[in-house]
Amino acid sequence: MTTPQHTLLNWTAATGPLLGRLLIAVLFIPAGLMKISGFDTTAAYMAAKGLPLVPLLLVLTILIEAGGGLLILLGWRAREAALVLFLFLIPVTVIFHGFWNLEDAARLEQQRAFMKNLAIMGGVLMVAAFGSGPFSLERTKPESL
């Protein structure tokens, strides 16, 4: 006999990866595309953080965010795209959300952004580890270790 809990778990296992990929994509795709129209403003912000080779890094950022988000959304090469996003988020989180040198409201705001990025890193790491799921271009299943 199938219980409502069993049915919900089956539904979640089938559709959860799709919904998770969609939620990841709605963050990264617009972020990457907005950097195109705000290229100069974003470049100035990056330069203010002391980054070298800003135009090159910004183009790479756009490709990683928009391209990686799209690949994750489609579920094509999603594991690789998620791993790239995970690695990308490590320096981004440390450089742009370094709350430890701030005070008061600015510290709380950046600490919150830092923690959100850690959660996002957890989400993309799950895609990297377990694949894009059944409703994807690759229809991946977790590989046995």
N, C-alpha and C positions, 0 to 999 in steps of 0.2 A: 504494500500500500504506500502510495506517495503522500507524504505529509506536506502541508503548506510551506514549512521551513525547507524541506528538500526541494520543492518546486522553485522557491525563491533563490536558493543556492545554485540550482541549475541555470536559472535565468541569469543570475549575476555572473556565473562562470562564462556563459555564452556572450552576453552583451557588455559586461564590465570592461573588457579590454577596449572595445569600440568606444564606449562612453569616456573612458579614461584617456584614450588617444585624442578624442575630440576636445576634451577639456585642456589637455596639454597644448594642442594646436591653436586653440583660441587665445592662448597667451603669446606663443612665439611668432605665429605668422603675422598678426598685426604689428607686433613690436618691431619685427624686421622691416616690414613695409613702411612703417612710420619713420624709420630712420632714413629712408630714401628721400622722402619729402623734407625731412628736417636734417639733412646731411650736415650742413654747416653748423647748426646749433649743437648737434650731437658731437661733431668733431671738436668743437670748442670745449664742450664739457669733458671729453676724453683728454684733451690736451691739458686742461686745468688739473686733471688727476695725475699728470706727469707721464702719460703714456707716450712712447716713441712711435714713429711711423703711423700716425693717426689715420691718414686716408686708407692705408692698406688694412689696418686693424678694423676700421669701420666697414669696409667692403666685406671683409671676412665675417664680421659680426652679422651683417645683413644676410649673407649667404647661409650662415649657420642657423640663425633664428628663423628666417622665412623658409629656407630650403629644408632645414631639419624639421620644422613644424609641419610642412607639407608632406614630407615623407612619413612622419609619424601618423598624420591624419589618414593618409592613404593605406598605411600598413605595408608599405613597400620599402625594403631595406630599413625598416623601423628600428631594429636592434642596433644597427650601426649608427643611425641618426641619433638615437637616444644616447648612445655612449658618447658621441661627439658633443651633444648638448650637456651631458653630465660633466665632461671634462672642461668644456667652455665655462660652465657655471662656477667652477672652483675659483679661478682668478677673478671673474666678474664679481662674485659675492664678496671676496676679500677686499678688492680694490674699491668697489663702489658702495659697499655697505659696511665699511669698517667703523663700527659704533664705539669701539673701545677707546677712541681718542676724543669722543664728543661728550657733551654734557646736556642734561635736562631733556627737553622735548626732542631735540635733534638726535640725541643718543637713543631715546625710545623709538623714534621713527626708523632709524637705521637698523636698530636691533630687530625690530619687527620685520623689516625687509630682508635682513640677513636670515632670520628664522624661516620666512616664507620661501626663500631660495633653497634652504636646506630641504624643506618639504617637497619643493619642485624637483630637486635633485633625487629625492627618494622615488618620486613618480617616474622620472625618466630612467632611473636605474632599474625599476621593475620592468619597464618595456625592454630595456637592454637585456635583462636576465631571462625574461619569459616569452618575449616575442609579442607580436601584434594581435594574436588571437584569431578566432575563426572568421570574423567578419572583416577581412582585410585582403589586400591584393596577394599577400603571401600565405594567408591562412596558417600561420605558424602555431606549433605546439611547443611547449617547453622541451628542450633537449635533455635527455637523461645524462647524468654526469658519470 
